[in-house]
Amino acid sequence: MFSLRRIVRSSIGFAFLVPAFARAQSTPGYAERVLQWTVHPGETCAQLAAALYGSEKFAYLLTRYNEIDCSHGGKLTVGQTLVVPERVTTLNSATLESLSPEVRARVGGGNWFPAAPGMPLHRNDSVNTLARARADILFADRTHVVLAEHTLVVVYDTASQSTLVQKRPTAILLEEGELQSALSALRPNGETSIAVKGGGRVDAKSKDSVLRKHDKRTTVSVFDGSARVNSGGTTVQVPALHGSSFIVAQPPTPPRPLPPAPAWQAECTRGTLLATRQGGVIVAHWASVPNAKTYRVEFAHDAQFARPIVSEEVPATITSF
């Protein structure tokens, strides 16, 4: 089965039907078993931690999947539903969910080695995609970050894993290249943070946003939700279907509209494609966009594009495949 999707980037989904296997002893979608807790009047982080885990010192576990502040008494909002670990656990900062074809990693600034799907990532670990490569990183708080080719990131700061109760949003350090952030809809705040080497920070409440850093310039494209871009002591709010850019230590540009999406033409393959062992042919055509310089064509295993297969940029003279 495959699907064509028309969003601002006009990517093409190619979804395969495969069996799904849930992690043993874990709640679907999480790396562990979790519970839901509705906050009652007067409850604090310390009281809740003592009730769930036997000690107030485990209050930091309440921030793993919830954007709450457990410092200074940690008062909670009455009626708020929290997602909390069933028991005291220590999780990896992130997991390298999938990769293709050549991706390398290193532990805490050590030597580079070939990465493997499913490998754990911890603070200060690095991941680097090589030519024509892609990688999908899943953080402990269920944030997805997809790396394009020639991208180097460092696991910079994740959901609290220590006895500190001051929670910072999930963040990675983007050194060079391009990444796509796809946030979990189940996160109450729905925000992730990405630091940029040389200065700058992007805080995105978005299920689809793209950051690209090349040399000293960083561009931010927001296809869904919104993002705050901070650089040079100045912050701008970027709404959906807008973008901004900044150079190291300089203020970001004002938000400007993104180019419109190409429209699919009638000649596209539609519905279900049944192929032989020798394969099948998918055909797609799109209308040209005025002043466009390039188009990006993407294939993925899933309709959410969390598991991309290939991403190609082609000249504006090409409008079909």
ChimeraX attribute file (.defattr): number of C-alpha atoms within 10 A of each C-alpha:
attribute: neighborCount
match mode: 1-to-1
recipient: residues
	/A:1	13
	/A:2	21
	/A:3	19
	/A:4	19
	/A:5	15
	/A:6	14
	/A:7	14
	/A:8	16
	/A:9	17
	/A:10	19
	/A:11	20
	/A:12	21
	/A:13	23
	/A:14	20
	/A:15	19
	/A:16	13
	/A:17	9
	/A:18	7
	/A:19	6
	/A:20	6
	/A:21	7
	/A:22	12
	/A:23	13
	/A:24	10
	/A:25	9
	/A:26	13
	/A:27	15
	/A:28	13
	/A:29	12
	/A:30	15
	/A:31	20
	/A:32	19
	/A:33	17
	/A:34	17
	/A:35	12
	/A:36	11
	/A:37	13
	/A:38	11
	/A:39	18
	/A:40	13
	/A:41	10
	/A:42	10
	/A:43	15
	/A:44	19
	/A:45	27
	/A:46	20
	/A:47	18
	/A:48	19
	/A:49	20
	/A:50	15
	/A:51	11
	/A:52	17
	/A:53	17
	/A:54	13
	/A:55	13
	/A:56	16
	/A:57	16
	/A:58	23
	/A:59	24
	/A:60	24
	/A:61	27
	/A:62	24
	/A:63	25
	/A:64	23
	/A:65	22
	/A:66	21
	/A:67	18
	/A:68	22
	/A:69	18
	/A:70	21
	/A:71	15
	/A:72	9
	/A:73	12
	/A:74	17
	/A:75	18
	/A:76	19
	/A:77	15
	/A:78	12
	/A:79	11
	/A:80	12
	/A:81	15
	/A:82	21
	/A:83	19
	/A:84	21
	/A:85	22
	/A:86	16
	/A:87	15
	/A:88	13
	/A:89	11
	/A:90	10
	/A:91	19
	/A:92	16
	/A:93	23
	/A:94	24
	/A:95	20
	/A:96	22
	/A:97	19
	/A:98	22
	/A:99	23
	/A:100	19
	/A:101	15
	/A:102	17
	/A:103	25
	/A:104	18
	/A:105	24
	/A:106	18
	/A:107	16
	/A:108	14
	/A:109	11
	/A:110	10
	/A:111	9
	/A:112	14
	/A:113	12
	/A:114	11
	/A:115	19
	/A:116	16
	/A:117	15
	/A:118	14
	/A:119	14
	/A:120	17
	/A:121	25
	/A:122	19
	/A:123	16
	/A:124	17
	/A:125	19
	/A:126	23
	/A:127	24
	/A:128	26
	/A:129	24
	/A:130	18
	/A:131	12
	/A:132	16
	/A:133	21
	/A:134	26
	/A:135	30
	/A:136	23
	/A:137	27
	/A:138	22
	/A:139	26
	/A:140	23
	/A:141	25
	/A:142	22
	/A:143	23
	/A:144	23
	/A:145	23
	/A:146	24
	/A:147	27
	/A:148	24
	/A:149	22
	/A:150	16
	/A:151	25
	/A:152	21
	/A:153	25
	/A:154	25
	/A:155	23
	/A:156	19
	/A:157	20
	/A:158	24
	/A:159	25
	/A:160	23
	/A:161	20
	/A:162	12
	/A:163	11
	/A:164	14
	/A:165	22
	/A:166	15
	/A:167	20
	/A:168	16
	/A:169	20
	/A:170	23
	/A:171	23
	/A:172	22
	/A:173	19
	/A:174	25
	/A:175	20
	/A:176	21
	/A:177	20
	/A:178	22
	/A:179	24
	/A:180	20
	/A:181	25
	/A:182	25
	/A:183	22
	/A:184	18
	/A:185	14
	/A:186	14
	/A:187	17
	/A:188	15
	/A:189	14
	/A:190	19
	/A:191	22
	/A:192	26
	/A:193	23
	/A:194	24
	/A:195	20
	/A:196	22
	/A:197	17
	/A:198	13
	/A:199	16
	/A:200	23
	/A:201	20
	/A:202	21
	/A:203	19
	/A:204	26
	/A:205	24
	/A:206	23
	/A:207	21
	/A:208	20
	/A:209	24
	/A:210	20
	/A:211	23
	/A:212	21
	/A:213	21
	/A:214	13
	/A:215	11
	/A:216	13
	/A:217	13
	/A:218	22
	/A:219	18
	/A:220	23
	/A:221	25
	/A:222	27
	/A:223	20
	/A:224	19
	/A:225	17
	/A:226	23
	/A:227	26
	/A:228	17
	/A:229	28
	/A:230	21
	/A:231	22
	/A:232	14
	/A:233	11
	/A:234	13
	/A:235	17
	/A:236	17
	/A:237	18
	/A:238	22
	/A:239	21
	/A:240	19
	/A:241	19
	/A:242	20
	/A:243	26
	/A:244	24
	/A:245	21
	/A:246	22
	/A:247	20
	/A:248	17
	/A:249	15
	/A:250	16
	/A:251	18
	/A:252	24
	/A:253	17
	/A:254	15
	/A:255	19
	/A:256	14
	/A:257	14
	/A:258	16
	/A:259	15
	/A:260	14
	/A:261	17
	/A:262	21
	/A:263	15
	/A:264	18
	/A:265	13
	/A:266	10
	/A:267	11
	/A:268	15
	/A:269	16
	/A:270	14
	/A:271	10
	/A:272	9
	/A:273	13
	/A:274	9
	/A:275	9
	/A:276	7
	/A:277	5
	/A:278	5
	/A:279	8
	/A:280	10
	/A:281	9
	/A:282	12
	/A:283	11
	/A:284	16
	/A:285	17
	/A:286	18
	/A:287	12
	/A:288	17
	/A:289	16
	/A:290	10
	/A:291	8
	/A:292	13
	/A:293	11
	/A:294	15
	/A:295	21
	/A:296	14
	/A:297	17
	/A:298	18
	/A:299	21
	/A:300	21
	/A:301	19
	/A:302	17
	/A:303	18
	/A:304	14
	/A:305	19
	/A:306	21
	/A:307	21
	/A:308	26
	/A:309	21
	/A:310	17
	/A:311	18
	/A:312	11
	/A:313	12
	/A:314	13
	/A:315	11
	/A:316	15
	/A:317	11
	/A:318	13
	/A:319	18
	/A:320	15
	/A:321	11
